[in-house]
Structure formats: C-alpha cells, structure tokens
C-alpha cells in the first residue's frame, strides 16, 4: 500500500509529519508495542480515508459538472441601539464569570515544529503543558520526547499521544 501511495499520492505523504514511507512502515511494525504508535497509525488511516474521499468527490464534481446555484443574500436589519429592560437600571449587571478553558494547541504546535526542535524551546513549551495538567501519562511522554528529541518517529508519536490524552481530559 505504501508503494502505491508513493506513486499516486505523494503530496499526501509529504503533507504531514511522519507520513513518509519509512516512518509509516516503522510505526506499522511497532503499533502493537505501545498506544503512541497505534494512535499515529490510526490517525494515518483516518487521514488517508478522508483524503481519498475528498479526491473522489473532487473527481466526481469535475466529471459530472455539478454547479451550485447560490441564493441571493438577503439584507438583515439589526437595531443600532439595544433597549435595556429591567427592574432596577441603577444596579450594574451581574457578571457571569466563566472558568478559562485550558488550551494546549499553541504549546503542542510549537513542540511539533521541526524548526523549534531544540532543548531550550522544548523545555519552555513542555513546562507550559506540565503546569496546566497533572496527568502522569503526559509527564511520561514529555520525558520520552525530551530523550528522543531528534528521532522524528518517537518524538512526534509521543506528541500525538499527548494531544489525544489532553483532548480526552477536556
């Protein structure tokens, strides 16, 4: 399958970290060893499926010449001033404070960026993640990432596993 993808879908393989043939074959062989490899392998299959569905849809649209006719936009009038209705207008309105949402996307994107793959940037962005979570698995994967900072397969699969763990914790 990888040989076929190299011949027909080279942009797909080059478009994402770890989707080169050498890395995918390594991950495929190690997918039973740990969840981090299985996670990357499942994501690869999911992305490949989405890419193929999009390619088929694109070809279908081109060859069947489907055209979309858009309805003209209607103008919606909104009032410039909003009437305030209430019993006592002298009291300030109460504020509903919302607990801030933990967002790890920035730190994870910086960790996965190959141009920032050095120990000082890693320490900074991994501390951002560590300070917002107490998950033991996340800490273990961050430690593993630091140990394998120049091994793309190990580093990125650990990063993807951290991303999955943090998404499940939300």
ABEGO torsion letter per residue (X at the ends): XAAAAAAAAAAAAAABBGABAAAAAAAAAAAAABAAAAAAAAAAAAAAAAAAAAAAAAAAAAAAGBBBBBBBBBBBBBBABBBBBBABAABBBBBBBBBBBBBAAAAAAAAABAAABBAAAAAAAAAAAAAABABAAAAAAAAAAAAAAABAAAAAAAAAAAAAAAAAAX
